[in-house]
């Protein structure tokens, strides 16, 4: 389920409609294969969920077995494959009779049309409960820079005010709430962290800039050569690859 929405989000960002149509066409073929292997009752239920109202009615005609039927008027309104023509299907008592394969093809086409509509961007919305899970897949976990990780992982060593400030400002800048910042530190340092957060947040619209790597080196907090200008650059994956 989650993967399906991830694919839709990625496709909605593709500008070449020809590419989208080709991919969606392949997905529809795959879906058709799955539907063809479903039991007839299950296939009818799937069709119903898609808004395709069919009834189970049997008819043998021209050597072929037709197992489902839908009203003549519904058939005319239905989006259907080009090969599924009224002239090639029996019509009895106001109903058009279809084979199981016919129904599977109609459902597959419905999925194809829905995916093309969703990936147009205008009407596509990911259900709210899935949003966070989808974003976890689209946006991989970030890596905390070594200098900040070294500060918060020191279990017994009391932290200096500069170390506290450097770590707190970093976490504030990457979007952590105050409670989330507290949870990062060990119990010994949490009281100091809370006190520092209160001090920093005194006044309105407070904002602190993350120390540069050069400043971190001056303060003795740099522990690795990361080839970055600031801890934030490391976190957002903008490191120099040279």
C-alpha positions in Angstrom: 0.0 0.0 0.0 2.7 2.5 1.0 4.8 1.6 -2.0 1.8 2.3 -4.3 1.5 5.9 -2.9 5.3 6.4 -3.1 5.1 5.6 -6.8 2.2 7.9 -7.4 4.0 10.8 -5.7 7.1 10.2 -7.8 5.1 10.0 -11.0 3.2 13.2 -10.2 6.6 15.0 -10.3 7.5 13.7 -13.7 6.8 16.2 -16.5 7.0 13.8 -19.4 3.5 12.4 -19.7 4.7 9.8 -22.3 6.9 8.3 -19.6 4.0 8.3 -17.1 1.7 6.7 -19.6 4.2 4.0 -20.4 4.8 3.2 -16.7 1.1 3.2 -15.8 0.4 1.0 -18.8 2.8 -1.6 -17.5 1.3 -1.4 -14.1 -2.2 -1.9 -15.6 -1.0 -5.0 -17.4 0.5 -6.4 -14.2 -2.8 -5.7 -12.4 -4.7 -7.4 -15.1 -2.7 -10.5 -14.6 -3.5 -10.5 -10.8 -7.2 -9.9 -11.4 -7.4 -12.7 -14.0 -6.2 -15.2 -11.2 -8.8 -14.0 -8.7 -11.9 -16.1 -8.0 -15.0 -14.7 -9.8 -16.7 -13.6 -6.5 -13.6 -11.7 -5.4 -13.3 -10.1 -8.8 -16.9 -9.0 -8.7 -16.3 -7.5 -5.2 -13.2 -5.6 -6.5 -15.2 -4.3 -9.4 -17.9 -3.1 -7.0 -15.3 -1.2 -5.0 -14.3 0.6 -8.2 -17.9 1.6 -8.9 -18.5 -1.1 -11.5 -21.9 -2.7 -10.8 -22.1 -6.2 -12.3 -24.2 -9.2 -11.4 -23.4 -12.9 -11.5 -25.3 -14.4 -14.4 -24.3 -17.3 -16.6 -24.8 -17.6 -20.3 -23.3 -19.8 -22.9 -23.2 -18.2 -26.3 -21.2 -19.0 -29.5 -19.1 -21.6 -27.6 -18.1 -19.1 -24.9 -19.1 -18.9 -21.3 -20.3 -15.5 -20.0 -20.4 -15.4 -16.2 -21.3 -11.8 -15.4 -23.7 -9.2 -16.7 -24.4 -5.5 -16.3 -27.2 -3.3 -17.4 -27.2 -2.1 -20.9 -27.3 1.5 -19.9 -24.4 1.0 -17.5 -22.4 -0.7 -20.2 -22.8 2.3 -22.6 -21.5 4.7 -19.9 -18.6 2.4 -18.9 -15.0 3.1 -19.9 -13.9 -0.1 -21.5 -11.1 -1.6 -23.7 -11.4 -0.9 -27.4 -11.8 -4.6 -28.1 -14.8 -4.8 -25.8 -17.6 -3.9 -28.2 -21.3 -4.2 -27.8 -21.6 -6.0 -31.1 -19.4 -8.8 -29.9 -21.2 -9.5 -26.6 -24.6 -11.0 -26.1 -27.4 -8.7 -24.9 -30.4 -10.4 -23.2 -33.2 -8.9 -21.2 -31.5 -5.5 -21.0 -28.2 -6.9 -19.8 -24.9 -7.2 -21.6 -23.1 -10.4 -20.7 -19.3 -10.5 -20.1 -16.7 -13.1 -19.5 -14.5 -13.1 -16.4 -11.6 -11.8 -18.6 -13.8 -8.9 -19.8 -14.4 -7.8 -16.3 -10.7 -8.1 -15.4 -9.9 -5.9 -18.4 -12.5 -3.3 -17.4 -11.1 -3.1 -13.8 -7.5 -2.9 -15.1 -8.5 0.0 -17.4 -10.2 1.8 -14.4 -7.0 1.5 -12.4 -5.0 2.9 -15.4 -7.3 5.9 -15.8 -7.3 6.6 -12.1 -3.5 6.5 -11.9 -3.2 8.8 -14.9 -5.6 11.2 -13.2 -3.9 11.1 -9.8 -0.4 11.6 -11.3 -1.6 14.8 -13.1 -1.0 16.5 -9.7 -4.2 18.5 -9.5 -6.4 16.0 -7.7 -3.8 13.8 -6.0 -3.8 13.6 -2.3 -2.1 11.0 -0.1 -4.4 9.8 2.8 -3.2 11.6 5.9 -2.4 8.4 7.9 0.1 7.3 5.2 1.8 10.7 4.8 4.5 10.2 7.4 5.2 6.6 6.3 5.5 7.7 2.7 7.9 10.5 3.5 10.1 8.1 5.5 10.6 6.2 2.2 11.0 9.3 0.0 13.3 11.1 2.4 16.0 8.8 3.9 17.1 9.4 7.6 19.6 12.2 8.0 23.0 11.6 9.6 23.9 13.6 12.7 27.4 15.2 12.2 30.2 13.6 14.3 30.7 16.8 16.4 27.1 17.0 17.6 26.8 13.2 18.0 29.9 13.3 20.2 28.3 15.9 22.4 25.0 14.2 23.0 26.5 10.7 23.4 28.8 11.5 26.3 27.1 9.7 29.0 29.0 10.8 32.2 31.0 13.8 31.2 29.2 17.1 32.1 28.8 19.3 29.1 30.0 22.9 29.0 27.7 25.8 28.1 29.2 26.1 24.7 28.7 22.4 24.0 25.1 22.6 25.2 24.4 25.7 23.1 26.0 24.2 19.9 23.9 21.0 20.2 20.7 22.7 21.1 20.9 25.3 18.3 21.7 22.5 15.8 18.6 20.5 16.8 16.4 23.6 16.8 17.5 24.4 13.3 16.7 20.9 12.0 13.2 21.2 13.4 13.3 19.4 16.7 10.8 20.5 19.4 11.9 21.3 22.9 10.7 17.9 24.2 12.5 16.1 21.3 15.7 17.9 22.1 15.5 16.8 25.8 15.1 13.2 24.8 18.3 13.3 22.8 20.5 14.0 25.9 21.2 11.7 28.8 19.6 12.2 32.3 22.7 13.9 33.8 22.5 16.8 31.3 18.8 17.2 30.8 18.4 19.8 33.6 21.1 21.9 32.0 19.5 21.5 28.6 16.1 22.6 29.9 17.7 25.6 31.6 19.6 26.6 28.4 16.5 26.2 26.2 14.5 28.5 28.6 17.3 31.1 28.6 17.6 31.0 24.8 13.8 31.2 24.2 13.4 34.3 26.4 11.9 37.0 24.2 10.1 36.8 20.9 11.1 35.4 17.6 14.4 34.1 19.0 16.7 32.4 16.4 20.2 31.2 16.9 22.7 30.4 14.1 24.5 27.1 14.1 28.2 27.4 14.7 30.4 27.1 11.6 32.9 24.2 11.3 35.6 26.8 11.7 34.1 28.0 15.0 33.6 24.4 16.2 37.3 23.8 15.6 38.2 27.0 17.6 36.1 25.8 20.5 37.6 22.3 20.4 34.4 20.6 19.4 35.4 19.4 15.9 36.4 15.7 16.0 36.5 14.8 12.3 37.3 16.2 8.8 33.9 16.3 7.2 34.7 18.6 4.3 31.8 20.9 5.2 31.4 24.5 6.3 28.8 23.8 9.1 27.2 20.9 10.8 23.9 21.7 9.0 25.7 21.2 5.6 26.7 17.7 6.8 23.2 16.9 8.0 21.5 17.8 4.8 24.0 15.8 2.7 25.8 18.6 1.0 29.3 17.3 1.8 32.2 17.8 -0.6 32.7 14.4 -2.4 36.4 15.2 -3.2 
